[in-house]
Structure formats: structure tokens, C-alpha cells
Amino acid sequence: MYKIAICDDDKRYRKTIREIVEHENSLPENEIRFYEYESGNELLKHTDILHELVFIDIRMPGLDGNQTALKLRNYNKDAVLIFYSSYFEPTVDSINFGQPFRYIMKDLHDTSLRREIEAIMTEVKRRFLNDYAVTVTSAGKIIRIHVENILYVSRAKRGCVITIVKEQEKETVRCREAFGELCEQLKDQGFAQAHYSYIVNLEKVEGLERGVLRLKCGIELNVSRANSVMKPGGILLIIETVEDVPDILITQSFMMTEPKDQRKATNTMFLNRKQWLEILEENGFCNSEEFPGYGEYLEVLGQKLFYCTKE
């Protein structure tokens, strides 16, 4: 959907611009949505809408077009910006930082706009037609992140973290959108869930060896074996010891090695019940059930059967 903003205090010109864009007919009608604003202040109230094309008049009540363009660029750096005015009054900043694609003068029969509209729409398509991006909220701002720059997306306690690369430099963006929401947005954009906690851009993968996924910029991620061998809805059964029962330690000590995971911190030989449930959840298993349950007769044996489902 191409979002086109028309910011002009004159209703007649807002209508004219809309009709000229529609008549140019380079984009399907059902893929265009127009937004009309009577002032720069009104346009800037809608920072949650990242327009692809913005027409701005220069002389308007409140903020003029030059000031509006500068504030617009604080949150929307990619829009094709068109100044359309009866007055040629650009400022150095509005040209250098506003970066308008065209400065068009209003005339009697809108000849200038009609002459330029094909080039304008061609530029919109050049910037956005094959350039898929996700829109997220980060640090209170709405930002657009181009898919081609994303390395991987990982879960966070609140929202998720997007790791991107620009000019070989790695950056992270914390956003409030849920991990599942971004998975849905990116499911048809060449991303795969290599682990319960993250999805990766397959175009950024350089290799896979011994369960470690190598991405560009020297990033290495562990790959969940469960994701490669189990389909969603698959059932996993695990029988494991969850307590340091003396009888078990005596009979199995000869084949045990020093633990290097969570057990090292607690000085135990076996993962406990809570640790097992955390590991299962991290690897995408839900609805975990365990037998025997708390207080049941066989619990004294120190072993559990975990029954869980792959998400």
C-alpha cells in the first residue's frame, strides 16, 4: 500500500493533486491511499504513518512548508518529498536536509505538476516497489527498517531486538513489537526460525557447522536441533534424572564428566526440574507436562518424564 500525503491549506489544491496522481495511473488504484492535511502541524501529529510520497505547500498557517519538511525528516527519511507552492521560498536547510525530489510551482492549469507527475511516480516505485521494509516502534519513534539490512531478529523480555548491518557495521534496534508479530511480517521475506529465540535472514548466512550458524559480520548463533528434526505440533518425550540422588550418582559416576552448563553454578550433576522446563521453553516446546507429579509416589526416585509439544 502506497501512502500519499497532501499537505495544503487550500482544499482545491488537495483535490487537484489527488486527481492528477490518480489520472497518472502508474500504480494500481487499490494500492494507493491518500491522506489530506490542512497544515504542517496536522501532518506531524501522525508520525505513526510513514508516507511514501508527500506533497507540501510552502505558505500555510502555523508551520510553513520548510519547517514541516525538516520535522518530517526526523522520523521519515525515505519519503519522496515534493514542494508544491505558488511561492518559490526554499531555505538552505529545507533543501539540504529536507531533500525534496521536486520543487514545483503552482500555475493556472497545473501544467508543471502534470509534466512532472510521471517522474515523481517513477521515483516512488524506484524507492519502494521492491524494497520491503518493516515498520517498528523504537525509543518512542516509528522507524522503517529495510529487510535487506536485517541479520536476525531475537526475542526480548519486552518486544524484540533487530540486529542490522549497514556498510559492514552492526547495529541493534530494540522495538516494542512482539517477536511473533515480526515473524509474521517476515515469513515470506527469506527468513527462517533457526531457534525458538530468533529468526535469521537466509541471505546473510555464510555457513553452518556443528550446530553453529555463521552470519555476516562474524556473528555466530546456535541452531536448535529440535527445529531441524521436528515439525510444529510434534511431541517430545524425555526421561531424565532431576535430583542428585545418591544411588544414581554411585551407579553412574564412572561415566560422568564435569558439567559446564547451569549445573556448574549450583555444583550439581543433574539439571533440576526448573532448569529442564526453561531449556524446553527456550527451544520452542510448550504445554510441558511431567510425570510423576508433585507429591506422587514415584517422585522419590528423582526422575521425570517430560511430555511437551513443539510450537
N, C-alpha and C positions, 0 to 999 in steps of 0.2 A: 504494500500500500504506500503510494507516494503522497506525503502530506505537504500541502502547499499553503503557505500563509500569505495573506494580503493585508498589509497594514497601511491604512489610509483613512483620514478623517472624512473623506468625501465618498459617500455611498455609491455615486455614479461611477467613479473610477474603480471601486472594488468590483462592481458588476462588469465593467468593461474588461478588466484584466481576466476575470474568470471566463468570460465568453471567448476571449482570444485564445486562452490556453486550451479550452475545450475544442475550439474550432481547429486548432493546430493538429490535434488528433494523433499525436505520436505515441501516446500512452493509452491503454485501454481505459474506458470510462469507469469501469468497476474497480480500477486500481488507483484512482485518484480521489483524494478527499481534501476539500477546501476548508480553510479556517480564516474567518474575516475578523479583523481587529480595527477599532476606531482610533487607537492611539498606541504609541510605543509602550506606555505603562501597561496597557491591557495585554499586549503581546507578551511582555516579560513576566506577567503573572502565571503564564503557562509554560514554565520551564520543564514540566514533565512531558511535553510534546516536542520531539526533535524533528522539526520540519526538514524536508529535503530541499525545498525551494521557498525563498522568502522575498516578497516584493515589499519595499519600504518607501513611503513618501518622505520627503525631507522636512517640509514645514507642517507640523502637527501640534496640537495643544499638548502642554507638558513636555515630555522628552521629544526632541526633534529626531529626525531620521539618523543623523550622525551618531548621536548619543545612544540611540536604540541599537544600532548596529554593533557598537563596541560592547555593550552589555550582552547582546545576543551571543557574541563570540566567546564569552566566558563559559557558556555551557553547550554551545553548538558550533563547533569549529568546522564542520563538514558541509553545512548547508550552502547551496548556490544562492548567493545574495544579489538582488537586483535593486538598485536605487531607481525609482520611477517618479519623477518630480517635474514641476513647472519651473523650478529654480535650480540653477547649477551652483550649489554651495557646498562642495565637499570640503572636508578638513583633512589635514595630513594624517591624523590618526585613523579616521574612518576609511581612508584608502589603504594605509599600510597595515592596519590591524583588522579593520572590518573586511578587507579583501573582497570588494564587490566584483562580480563577474561582468556586470554591465552597469553603466550609468546612463539611463535613457530619459530623454526629455519628453514630457507630455506635449502633444500637439493636437491640432484640430480634429484630425481623423485617426488619431492613434497610429499614424504611419510608422513611426520609429519602432514602437513595440511590435507591430505586425511584421516588420522587417527583421527584427532580432529574435522573435519567439522560437524559430526553428533552431537557431544556435543555442539558445537557452535550454530548450528541452533536450537537445543532444548532449549538453554538458551534464544535465541531471542524470541522464541514462549512463553516461560515461562514469560518473562518480558512484552511482548506486545500483545499477542494474545487476551486475554480477558480483557485487561486494556485500555479502551477507554480514550483518553485524548484530550483536546482542545489545540490548539497552538495559542498563542496571543502575541501581542507586548506590552511590559510594560517598561516604562522608557528607551526606546531605545533598549531593548533587546527582542529577541524571546524566549519565555518560554513555556513549556508544563505543563499543569495543569491536573491532573488526575481527572476524573469525580467523583470518589468516595469521593474525598476531598471537593467537591463544596457543599456549603449550599444553596446559591442562587445567582442569577445574577441580578443586578439592572441597570437601565438607569442612564446615567450621561449626563451633557451638551455636553461633547466630549467623545464619546465612551461609556464605561460602567464600572461597578465595580463588581468584582467577590469576593464574601465572601467565604473563605475556612476554613476548620478546619483540623489541624494536631495535633495528640496526645492531643486532648481536648483543644488546643489553637486556638483561632480565629485569622485569618489574612484577610486583604483586598488587592486585586490586582487591580490597575487601568490600563485599557488597552484601546487602541485606536480603537479596533474593534467595529463596530456598534452593538447595542443591538439586532436588528433584525438578524444580522449575527450569533450571538451566539445562539439565539433562534432556528435558522435553524439547527445549528450543534448539538444541544442538544435535538431536538424534539423527537428522538427515544431512548433517554437515561434515561427515567424516570423522566423528568421534566414537570412541568405544570405551566401555567401562572395564578397565583392567583390574579394578579393585573396588571394594564396597565404598571406599572413601574418595575415589576420584575417577574422572573420565579424562582421556587423553586425545589430543589431535593426532590422528594417524599419520598425517603428512609431516609431523615433527619427530616421528620415531626414527632412530638411526640403527637400532638393533635390540635384540632380546637374547639374553644368555643367563642360564641358571636362575630363572625366575626374576631377573632384574631387567627392567625396561630402560633403555638408554634414549634420552631425548636430546635435542639440540641444546647448546649452552652447557653441556656437561651434566645435565640433570639425570639422576638415576632414581627409578621408582620400583618398589617391589610389586610383583604381579601376583594376584591371588590365584592359586592353582584351582580353587573351587570354581572361579569364574570361567576357567577354560574347560572344565570337565563336567560341570553341572548346568543344566538348564534352569531357568526360573520355575519355581514350584517343585524342584527336586527335593528329595528327603535325604537328610544325612543322619546316620546313627553312629554315635561314638561311645565306646565304653572305656572309661579312664578312672584311674585312682585319683582321688581329690583330697586325700589326707596322708600325712606321713605315719601310716600305721606300722608299728614295729615289725609285725610278721612279714609284711610286704617288703619293707626295707631290707630285712635279713635275707629273704629269698632272692631279691633282685639286685642287691648292692654290687654284685660282681660284674654286672653288665652296664652299670650306670656311669655316666661321666659328669663332671662338674657342670651345673646348669649355668647358662649365660643369658637367660631371659629374666622375667619378673621374679623367678624363684631365687635368684642370686641376692636380691634386695631383702627378701624375707627369710633367707637361709633355710629354704625347704627344698625337698627333692621333687615334689609333685605340685603342679598347678592346683589351686583350690577351686571350689565351685564358682566363686565370683569371677576369678580370672578366666575360667573357661567360657563363661557366659559373655564376658567382654570380648574375648577373641572371636567367638562365633558372631557376635553382633558386628564387629569391625569388618568381618569378611562377608557380610551380606546375608546372614542367616537370622530368621525371625521365628517367633512363636515357639521358642525353645521350651521343651518340657523335659523333666528329669525323673528318673526312677532309680532307686526308691526315693519317695518324697521325704520331707522333713518329719522326723519322729517315727518313721516306719521301721519295721523290724530289721530289715536288711541294711539299714543305714550304717550300722556299726561296722560293717565290712570296709567302709571307706571308699567304695567305688560307686560310680554313677553311670547310668545310661542316658545320654543326651539325645533327644529326638527333636530335630529342627528342620525348617523349610527354607530353601533358597529363594531370596526375593527376586 
